[in-house]
Amino acid sequence: MKQKKEAIKSKDPVTRRSFIAATAGIGSLSLSSKLSLAEILKSNNNPLNVDQLHGWGEAPGVAGIGYNENPFGPSPRALRAINEAVMDVNRYDFGAYTKLEKAVGEHLGLTREKVDVVPGREDFAPSGYPVYVEGGSGFILNQIVMNYGIKWNSSNPTGEIMEIDPGYGGVSRAAISLRDLMGAEVKIRRVPATTDLKHDLKAMLGAITNKTTLIVITNPNNPTGTILSYDEIKHFVDAVPKNIMILIDEAYIHFVREENYQTAVKLAQEHKNVIVTRTFSKMYGMAGLRVGYAVGDPLIMKELRTLGNSLGVGSINCYAAIAALKDEAYVRHVNRLTNASKDYFYEELDNLDLNYIPSHSSFVLVDVKQNGGVLARKLRAKNIKVRAYGNEIIENYVRFTIGTLDEMQAMVGVLSREIKG
């Protein structure tokens, strides 16, 4: 398998002064000097041991770099919104999720349909935006499998779902659960990735049959961190039969390191068989609050909402998400810190002569030159949480979530000793 060694570097030179400023506050990163990140770390930073770590939301002495959480904590604006809303939890707030749908629609620049508002029932009026909010995008993925991945119009429900291999696999797992629980005949078709671990769209098109019901594209892909361009996805969507639903999961879209990158949201507005899903668990640091959303054809959003549990999204969660969406400075801040840690990690991996997949996400998939599961267990025994896969394509790989520089340096010290023996 061919691996790329040339990492995707930040376009902004990180300096000694800006590096210190970046950790001091949102939006404070100045970019003016010519010192390399490696020089900054050598001259300014004494690596911590793992037992000295205490990351945001993590237990002391643990490097929590296994589940793609945001190590920098949630948006301060989201925390303020939580604080302001917490005193009102004794009251129903039926309109909170509608307000969040409206905020998402405005954030994405979507077209709003005119809605009829019944006097006295304003809180229950739809937002008018083709957005569906739910308690985590994982719930939405399960709904999509239930509604569009399986045909229920007979006594023998069937379906055929297609995903990349290796890929996230959440949709496949949901389909298998439904198959086992309800006796549906669901086939999972996993299409191997290209040699550089991207979606092989040509092969996916060739694998479509008259039984295919749902195709999943995770972009950026998890666990590889690779992306497809908008044009690649558009050509694929145009070629797929319109009776097949296409799910495009953009959980990590905020981390893409490509200027003016275009998401698939526009395609979800132009095609009745395209749904785009996103989450507040990754970039926005709200994994524990469980908020996600889908964008697509208004009728599809209505169907999902009717069968969903939108009123089950707590009002506090909704207001925190609304505040996070508006905090653009926070997103820039997290991206700068993530990219700085990622570039540091790339350099250390080069020093260890380890191949990796340049990532457009908040993690890096690394060829550790041994069984990934065995190494992951060794690292976890030393309180470093990482992820390995029982997939033969990447059996010698480990996925490292990008943590704080303290976490990454502490981890690299342990990883180096394990690799070098």
Secondary structure, DSSP 4 states (H G I P E B T S, - for coil): -----S----SSPP-HHHHHHHTTSTT---------HHHHHHHH--PPPGGG---TTS-TT-EE-SS---TT-S-HHHHHHHHHHGGGTTS--TTHHHHHHHHHHHHHTPPPPP----TT-GGGS--SSSEEEES-HHHHHHHHIIIIISB-SSSS-EEEEEEEESS--HHHHHHHHHHHHH--EEEEEEEEP-TTS---HHHHHHH--TT--EEEEESS-TTT-----HHHHHHHHHHS-TTSEEEEE-TTGGG--STT---SHHHHHH-TTEEEEEESSSTT--GGG--EEEE--HHHHHHHHHHS-GGGS-HHHHHHHHHHHH-HHHHHHHHHHHHHHHHHHHHHHHHTT--EE--SSSEEEEE-SS-HHHHHHHHHHTTEE-EE---GGGTTEEEEE---HHHHHHHHHHHHHHHH-
